[in-house]
Amino acid sequence: MDRDIRTTERARRWPARPAVGFLHPLEVLKDGELDPAEKREILAAWASDASAVEHRPSQRWLLGTPAPVPLSEVLSALSRLDRDSFS
């Protein structure tokens, strides 16, 4: 039951996309309330071509975040998540 409440609260906190409220991909990794699958979902959305900045393919700007970040930083966070998950 507690898990359902947390999930509902998180959905309200990120109404448009799951990464709303994060400034940088490393903040996703540091969020203690997210499990690895949730972190992966957010980072994958951030890395997606749907978040690419027009005329700047190496940048990703996820709806709800204040500024674009380099795709390399998003991919680095995904790699770090994999290392941490399988350690």
C-alpha positions in Angstrom: 0.0 0.0 0.0 2.8 2.5 0.9 4.3 1.8 -2.6 1.1 2.8 -4.3 0.9 6.0 -2.4 4.5 6.9 -3.3 3.9 6.1 -7.0 0.8 8.3 -7.0 2.6 11.2 -5.4 5.4 10.8 -7.9 2.9 10.9 -10.8 1.6 14.2 -9.5 5.1 15.6 -9.1 5.8 14.8 -12.8 2.6 15.5 -14.6 4.0 15.7 -18.2 6.9 13.3 -18.2 8.8 11.4 -15.5 11.9 13.7 -15.5 10.1 16.9 -14.6 12.0 18.4 -11.7 15.4 17.0 -12.5 18.1 19.5 -13.6 20.7 16.9 -14.7 20.8 13.1 -15.3 23.0 12.6 -12.2 20.2 13.9 -10.1 18.1 10.9 -11.3 20.8 8.5 -10.2 21.0 10.2 -6.7 17.2 10.1 -6.1 16.7 7.7 -3.3 12.9 7.3 -3.9 13.3 5.8 -7.3 14.1 2.2 -8.0 16.5 1.3 -10.8 13.7 0.6 -13.2 12.2 4.0 -12.6 15.6 5.6 -13.0 16.1 3.8 -16.3 12.7 4.9 -17.6 13.5 8.5 -16.9 17.0 8.4 -18.4 15.8 6.5 -21.4 13.1 9.2 -22.1 15.8 11.8 -21.7 18.1 10.0 -24.2 15.3 9.5 -26.7 15.4 11.1 -30.0 12.0 12.6 -29.0 14.0 14.8 -26.6 16.6 15.9 -29.2 17.1 19.6 -29.7 16.3 20.7 -33.2 19.5 21.4 -35.1 21.6 20.2 -32.1 21.5 16.4 -32.2 24.0 16.0 -29.4 21.7 17.8 -27.0 18.6 16.5 -25.2 16.0 18.7 -23.6 13.3 16.7 -21.7 10.0 18.5 -21.3 9.9 20.0 -17.8 13.7 20.4 -17.4 15.1 24.0 -17.4 17.8 23.5 -20.1 19.2 20.9 -22.5 22.0 18.6 -21.5 24.6 16.8 -23.7 23.4 13.3 -24.8 26.8 12.0 -23.7 25.9 12.9 -20.1 22.6 11.1 -20.3 24.2 8.0 -21.7 26.9 8.2 -19.1 24.3 8.2 -16.4 22.6 5.1 -18.0 26.0 3.3 -18.0 26.6 4.2 -14.4 23.1 2.9 -13.5 24.0 -0.4 -15.2 27.3 -0.6 -13.4 25.6 0.1 -10.0 22.8 -2.3 -10.7 25.0 -5.2 -11.6 27.7 -4.6 -8.9 
